[in-house]
């Protein structure tokens, strides 16, 4: 059994027991959360595709930790003027453990 969920502006394929990193959500570590934006559910070979979401389907997960990704550097350089600008960015993410998938109708 697997499902495709939407969190933030991204879509994720999840199975029960998966540990995934999603965009930062506002939840405490150890809290149980529910994803209601389930776009597709596969259960024993039967495929349920939502329009846009599957009615009654839900994915439950437990928040493991809040982390930041590796630093991504961007360099702006202007020729002949010795002008350089180096910037770094670290995206904030939340790691969640998928605990259950409810197929819905």
C-alpha positions in Angstrom: 0.0 0.0 0.0 1.3 3.5 -0.9 -0.1 7.0 -1.3 0.8 10.2 -2.9 0.3 13.2 -0.6 0.7 17.0 -1.0 2.5 19.0 1.7 3.3 22.6 1.1 3.9 22.9 -2.6 5.4 19.5 -3.2 4.1 15.9 -3.6 5.5 12.8 -1.9 5.1 9.1 -2.5 4.8 7.5 0.9 4.5 4.0 2.4 3.9 3.0 6.0 7.1 3.1 7.9 8.9 5.6 5.6 10.9 8.5 7.0 10.7 11.5 4.7 11.9 15.1 4.9 9.3 17.7 4.0 9.1 21.5 4.1 9.1 22.8 7.6 5.7 22.5 9.3 4.5 24.1 12.5 4.3 21.1 14.9 6.2 20.0 18.0 8.6 17.0 17.8 6.8 13.8 18.7 3.4 15.1 17.7 1.0 13.1 15.5 -0.1 14.9 12.3 -2.5 14.0 9.6 -2.2 14.7 5.9 -5.6 15.2 4.3 -4.4 16.1 0.8 -4.1 12.6 -0.4 -4.0 12.6 -4.2 -3.7 8.8 -4.9 -4.0 5.6 -2.9 -3.0 2.1 -4.0 -4.4 -0.7 -1.8 -4.0 -4.4 -2.8 -3.7 -3.5 -6.5 -6.7 -1.2 -6.5 -5.9 2.3 -7.4 -8.0 5.3 -6.2 -7.2 8.6 -7.9 -8.6 11.8 -6.5 -10.2 14.7 -8.3 -8.3 16.5 -6.8 -8.1 14.5 -3.6 -9.4 11.1 -2.5 -12.5 11.4 -0.3 -12.0 10.1 3.2 -8.3 9.2 2.7 -5.7 10.3 5.2 -2.1 9.6 6.0 -0.9 9.9 9.7 2.7 10.6 10.6 4.8 11.4 13.7 7.2 14.4 13.7 10.7 13.1 14.4 12.8 16.3 14.2 13.3 19.7 12.6 16.5 20.0 10.7 18.3 22.3 8.2 19.8 21.1 4.9 23.3 21.5 3.7 24.3 25.1 2.9 23.9 26.1 -0.7 26.2 28.9 -1.8 25.5 31.4 -4.6 28.2 33.7 -5.9 27.5 36.9 -7.9 30.6 38.2 -9.7 31.0 41.4 -11.8 33.8 41.4 -14.3 36.5 44.1 -14.2 35.2 45.7 -10.9 36.4 43.1 -8.4 32.9 43.0 -7.1 31.9 39.6 -5.5 28.9 38.7 -3.4 28.8 35.3 -1.7 25.5 34.2 -0.1 24.5 31.1 1.7 21.1 29.5 2.3 20.0 26.5 4.5 16.5 25.3 3.9 14.5 24.3 7.0 12.9 20.8 6.9 10.8 18.5 9.1 11.5 14.8 9.2 8.3 12.7 9.6 7.8 9.0 10.1 4.7 7.7 8.3 2.6 5.6 10.8 -0.5 4.7 8.8 -2.5 5.1 5.6 -6.3 5.2 5.6 -7.6 4.4 2.1 -10.9 6.1 2.3 -13.8 5.6 -0.2 
